[in-house]
């Protein structure tokens, strides 16, 4: 009997919480596993958020650092591992030049560049070439960056970045960690512009189809019910998802 009473009390508490209105999504800590993921399968291009961030560094003179690249692929080449910088590489005349990159965290890293030149990432410990997870051109108004490649890298490993030859023997590279600029999108099954709190994707890629940055849709199967809807009195429905009916 006591057990049945506890079950009934739990059910009542659950109903009471539901009636209180839209719930906040789970804390970001609950998404930790997703946050540390490498570039997700199916990603065809990076989103505007990370590109805008990289372009801001490329366009800010105080973020630029001049580096003379090594003429050979060695782990002692100058490093370009500091965050939020645009590295202006001086390459050997008519040849490739090398720098190094040591990621602080395991994950996916994007390397934006001002020219479409050969760009190779080599694991300094094994001499193995790291395949690009994604490469595409960049088109952003007023931005000098034209191409980007993404690589899945391991924390603490020294990678050799070989680039060039390049026009003018110069190339600007802006490294970006994808986790720093990912956006959370919420599933919008009914297409009303508001998403389901419990179904979301955190990504630095372009916005997934059927997802939105708006959330708190209490009924994602009816487009007329969402936080932006007008409450209709007497219809027995919480039209605007505020937890109450008039």
C-alpha positions as semicolon CSV with decimal commas, in nm:
position;residue;x (nm);y (nm);z (nm)
1;X;0,000;0,000;0,000
2;X;0,280;0,238;0,091
3;X;0,452;0,165;-0,241
4;X;0,129;0,244;-0,433
5;X;0,097;0,575;-0,248
6;X;0,454;0,669;-0,341
7;X;0,388;0,591;-0,709
8;X;0,070;0,801;-0,705
9;X;0,250;1,090;-0,535
10;X;0,528;1,072;-0,795
11;X;0,275;1,087;-1,076
12;X;0,107;1,392;-0,922
13;X;0,441;1,570;-0,886
14;X;0,521;1,493;-1,249
15;X;0,188;1,640;-1,362
16;X;0,247;1,946;-1,146
17;X;0,586;2,009;-1,302
18;X;0,442;1,970;-1,651
19;X;0,176;2,233;-1,575
20;X;0,439;2,485;-1,469
21;X;0,521;2,575;-1,828
22;X;0,822;2,531;-2,056
23;X;1,118;2,360;-1,899
24;X;1,474;2,482;-1,949
25;X;1,684;2,244;-2,155
26;X;1,932;2,021;-1,976
27;X;2,251;2,191;-1,855
28;X;2,532;2,209;-2,109
29;X;2,722;1,953;-1,897
30;X;2,476;1,688;-2,014
31;X;2,589;1,751;-2,371
32;X;2,959;1,705;-2,284
33;X;2,995;1,388;-2,490
34;X;2,845;1,558;-2,793
35;X;3,055;1,871;-2,740
36;X;3,378;1,672;-2,764
37;X;3,282;1,487;-3,079
38;X;3,476;1,509;-3,402
39;X;3,320;1,648;-3,718
40;X;2,986;1,473;-3,757
41;X;2,912;1,250;-4,055
42;X;2,714;1,416;-4,330
43;X;2,858;1,763;-4,276
44;X;2,919;1,922;-4,617
45;X;3,017;2,274;-4,513
46;X;3,087;2,481;-4,204
47;X;2,821;2,722;-4,082
48;X;2,822;3,099;-4,087
49;X;2,909;3,125;-3,717
50;X;3,257;2,976;-3,733
51;X;3,336;3,142;-4,067
52;X;3,232;3,483;-3,937
53;X;3,454;3,428;-3,634
54;X;3,755;3,338;-3,850
55;X;3,691;3,633;-4,080
56;X;3,682;3,869;-3,782
57;X;4,035;3,763;-3,688
58;X;4,153;3,791;-4,047
59;X;4,013;4,144;-4,064
60;X;4,153;4,263;-3,730
61;X;4,515;4,391;-3,765
62;X;4,584;4,334;-3,394
63;X;4,513;3,960;-3,434
64;X;4,779;3,913;-3,703
65;X;5,109;3,742;-3,623
66;X;5,396;3,726;-3,875
67;X;5,569;3,389;-3,901
68;X;5,857;3,276;-4,124
69;X;5,777;2,921;-4,226
70;X;6,037;2,646;-4,229
71;X;6,165;2,525;-4,567
72;X;6,135;2,163;-4,449
73;X;5,873;1,953;-4,274
74;X;6,011;1,937;-3,922
75;X;5,855;1,940;-3,575
76;X;6,087;2,227;-3,482
77;X;5,912;2,458;-3,730
78;X;5,751;2,773;-3,583
79;X;5,421;2,709;-3,404
80;X;5,085;2,868;-3,481
81;X;4,900;2,716;-3,185
82;X;4,770;3,029;-3,010
83;X;4,392;3,080;-3,028
84;X;4,219;3,371;-3,198
85;X;4,505;3,466;-3,425
86;X;4,557;3,516;-3,797
87;X;4,904;3,392;-3,891
88;X;5,074;3,563;-4,186
89;X;5,315;3,301;-4,317
90;X;5,621;3,400;-4,518
91;X;5,689;3,095;-4,736
92;X;6,013;3,003;-4,917
93;X;6,021;3,152;-5,268
94;X;5,826;2,930;-5,507
95;X;5,807;2,644;-5,259
96;X;5,605;2,510;-4,970
97;X;5,670;2,616;-4,613
98;X;5,593;2,444;-4,284
99;X;5,471;2,543;-3,940
100;X;5,349;2,333;-3,648
101;X;5,023;2,311;-3,457
102;X;4,965;2,146;-3,118
103;X;4,595;2,117;-3,024
104;X;4,507;2,163;-2,658
105;X;4,195;1,946;-2,689
106;X;4,111;1,642;-2,898
107;X;3,855;1,727;-3,165
108;X;3,804;1,889;-3,503
109;X;4,004;2,191;-3,614
110;X;3,943;2,417;-3,913
111;X;4,226;2,592;-4,093
112;X;4,105;2,891;-4,294
113;X;4,336;3,025;-4,565
114;X;4,363;3,325;-4,797
115;X;4,463;3,119;-5,102
116;X;4,366;2,785;-5,252
117;X;4,709;2,625;-5,228
118;X;4,829;2,276;-5,137
119;X;4,777;2,222;-4,764
120;X;4,892;1,906;-4,587
121;X;4,873;1,806;-4,220
122;X;5,129;1,552;-4,100
123;X;5,144;1,380;-3,761
124;X;5,491;1,474;-3,636
125;X;5,520;1,159;-3,425
126;X;5,431;0,906;-3,696
127;X;5,495;1,102;-4,018
128;X;5,150;0,993;-4,133
129;X;4,941;1,235;-4,338
130;X;4,615;1,329;-4,165
131;X;4,320;1,316;-4,409
132;X;4,096;1,621;-4,428
133;X;3,749;1,553;-4,289
134;X;3,612;1,844;-4,493
135;X;3,744;2,098;-4,745
136;X;3,552;2,369;-4,925
137;X;3,574;2,724;-5,056
138;X;3,470;3,022;-4,844
139;X;3,262;3,313;-4,966
140;X;3,197;3,581;-4,706
141;X;3,154;3,948;-4,788
142;X;3,456;4,157;-4,697
143;X;3,656;3,853;-4,585
144;X;4,003;3,773;-4,720
145;X;3,971;3,402;-4,639
146;X;3,886;3,187;-4,940
147;X;3,926;2,822;-4,837
148;X;3,899;2,601;-4,529
149;X;3,992;2,245;-4,437
150;X;3,892;2,052;-4,124
151;X;4,105;1,786;-3,955
152;X;4,041;1,558;-3,656
153;X;4,338;1,607;-3,424
154;X;4,460;1,461;-3,094
155;X;4,547;1,679;-2,796
156;X;4,918;1,725;-2,726
157;X;5,034;1,589;-3,062
158;X;5,263;1,807;-3,272
159;X;5,131;1,836;-3,627
160;X;5,328;1,975;-3,919
161;X;5,126;2,200;-4,150
162;X;5,283;2,220;-4,496
163;X;5,141;2,484;-4,732
164;X;5,227;2,628;-5,070
165;X;5,372;2,734;-5,301
166;X;5,161;3,049;-5,278
167;X;5,128;3,366;-5,480
168;X;5,363;3,629;-5,340
169;X;5,517;3,360;-5,118
170;X;5,266;3,463;-4,850
171;X;4,967;3,291;-4,696
172;X;4,744;3,383;-4,401
173;X;4,611;3,093;-4,191
174;X;4,343;3,121;-3,922
175;X;4,306;2,806;-3,704
176;X;3,968;2,750;-3,535
177;X;3,855;2,483;-3,287
178;X;3,506;2,376;-3,392
179;X;3,381;2,341;-3,033
180;X;3,442;2,712;-2,974
181;X;3,187;2,817;-3,233
182;X;2,925;2,544;-3,245
183;X;2,555;2,643;-3,246
184;X;2,272;2,443;-3,089
185;X;1,973;2,380;-3,316
186;X;1,639;2,238;-3,199
187;X;1,418;2,004;-3,400
188;X;1,122;2,191;-3,551
189;X;0,900;1,906;-3,669
190;X;0,592;2,122;-3,732
191;X;0,779;2,403;-3,911
192;X;0,651;2,687;-3,693
193;X;0,998;2,828;-3,621
194;X;1,013;2,695;-3,264
195;X;1,191;2,374;-3,169
196;X;1,158;2,084;-2,930
197;X;1,376;2,135;-2,619
198;X;1,457;1,765;-2,589
199;X;1,580;1,708;-2,945
200;X;1,881;1,920;-3,043
201;X;2,204;1,916;-3,239
202;X;2,522;2,105;-3,148
203;X;2,723;2,170;-3,464
204;X;2,964;2,405;-3,638
205;X;2,823;2,291;-3,971
206;X;2,544;2,456;-4,167
207;X;2,201;2,455;-4,001
208;X;2,036;2,112;-4,036
209;X;1,713;2,097;-4,233
210;X;1,409;2,092;-4,003
211;X;1,593;2,257;-3,711
212;X;1,586;2,607;-3,561
213;X;1,773;2,809;-3,300
214;X;1,441;2,894;-3,127
215;X;1,315;2,654;-2,861
216;X;1,039;2,604;-2,601
217;X;0,776;2,460;-2,838
218;X;0,544;2,267;-2,604
219;X;0,376;2,087;-2,897
220;X;0,604;2,028;-3,195
221;X;0,332;1,849;-3,389
222;X;0,099;2,150;-3,425
223;X;0,227;2,464;-3,598
224;X;-0,044;2,678;-3,434
225;X;0,094;2,603;-3,086
226;X;0,424;2,773;-2,997
227;X;0,561;3,051;-2,773
228;X;0,484;3,312;-3,039
229;X;0,118;3,216;-3,085
230;X;-0,177;3,415;-2,951
231;X;-0,360;3,251;-2,662
232;X;-0,719;3,161;-2,752
233;X;-0,944;3,160;-2,448
234;X;-1,178;2,872;-2,385
235;X;-1,032;2,621;-2,629
236;X;-0,864;2,411;-2,359
237;X;-0,522;2,451;-2,521
238;X;-0,209;2,627;-2,400
239;X;-0,157;2,798;-2,736
240;X;0,147;3,009;-2,642
241;X;0,326;2,746;-2,428
242;X;0,333;2,964;-2,115
243;X;0,199;2,686;-1,895
244;X;-0,151;2,827;-1,852
245;X;-0,481;2,879;-2,035
246;X;-0,709;3,180;-2,021
